[in-house]
C-alpha cells in the first residue's frame, strides 16, 4: 500500500541516520523519493574516495543531482581517506589523482543546477588553483565559501552570481588585472553581486572591491601589516570603503596579528568618527580590553558612543593575572555594562580561546549555545 508523498516526507524528516534513510529507499517508490530528498538535499563530504564517488554519481544521475541544495567539500593534506592513508600517499597507492578528483567535482557542479549553498575548504598546503571547476555552472548561490585561489575563473564566476548573499574568500590578489578592468563581468560594476550582504575576506584590500555600491552590512577581515603606521593607513582605507556600502554597517570584525591597547583605542576612535552616529552597528571586535583603569574608561566611552552596540569581542591576553574564572569575567562584563548598557553579549578571548557571556534578566551567564566564531554573522 502506497502512502501520499507527504507522509513519506514526514517520516524521512524524522530519520537521523543516513543508513536508515538508505534502508527507507528500499521500502517503496514513494519512500525512495522522500528518502533521496533527505539524503541528497544537504551533502558534506571529506574523504577523497567518498567525494569522488559521490561526484560521479551526481554527474551521471541528474535525478539525484537536482536534489542537492547545499554542498560542502573539505580537503586538506592531513585528511585521511577510507584506506587510512593521507592525500599524498593515496595518490601513489590508488588510481585517484589530483586531476581526477577536481575533474569529478567540476562535472558534479555542472549538474547541481538547484544548488544554493557551496562551501569548498582546501587547507594545509594543497594547491588551491582550481577555480576552473566553477566554469559552466548555472546555479545561483545564496552562500559561497571557498579556499580557492583568486584568479580570472573565480572573478568571472562571482560576477555571474546575482543572488549571492553570504561570501567568504580566503585569497585575494590585488595585482590581478581583472580587479580593475571595467568590463561586463568586472566586480567593479555595481550591478554585479547586487545582493551581497555578508563578506568574510582575509585581506582588507578585498573590501574595496566588494563593498562599494553593494548592500554589505556584515564584514570580517584581517589587517595585512603588523607595522603600526602601515596599519593606520590600512584602517583609514578600510573605513572609507565601508562607508561606500549602500546599507548601514551592522557588524565589523577586524583580526590582527596581535591585539594591543594602544591600537584598539585608535581603531575605536576611528570607528566612532566614521559610524558613531549610526545606531545600526551591533557587533565589533576583536579589541584589546585595556588593563589600566583610566584607559579602560576611555575605551568604554568610545563603545558607549556606538549607540546600537549589542555585542563585542574583547581580548584579555595582555592582562596579568588573566581573568580566568567565570567570576572574574562576569565582573568585567558588569563593569562594561555600567557604561555601555546596550551590550548584551560579550566574547572574552584569552590566547585565542573564547568564552561567550550573555546577559539575561540582569544576570551574566556563560552562553554555551552560542558559537563565538559565528556571532558576528547574526542580523
BELKAGI-V407583 format. One record per helix or strand of 3 or more residues. SS is the DSSP state (H for helix, E for strand). FROM is the first residue (numbers start at 1). TO is the last residue. If there is no record, write none. Layout:
# BELKAGI-V407583
ss from to
SS FROM TO
SS FROM TO
This chain:
# BELKAGI-V407583
ss from to
H 5 13
H 18 24
H 29 40
E 42 45
H 48 60
H 62 65
E 70 76
H 87 93
H 98 111
E 117 123
H 131 134
E 143 146
H 152 159
E 166 169
H 177 179
E 198 201
H 205 210
E 218 222
H 228 242
E 251 255
H 261 275
E 283 288
H 293 305
E 311 315
H 326 339
E 345 350
E 353 360
E 363 366
H 372 377
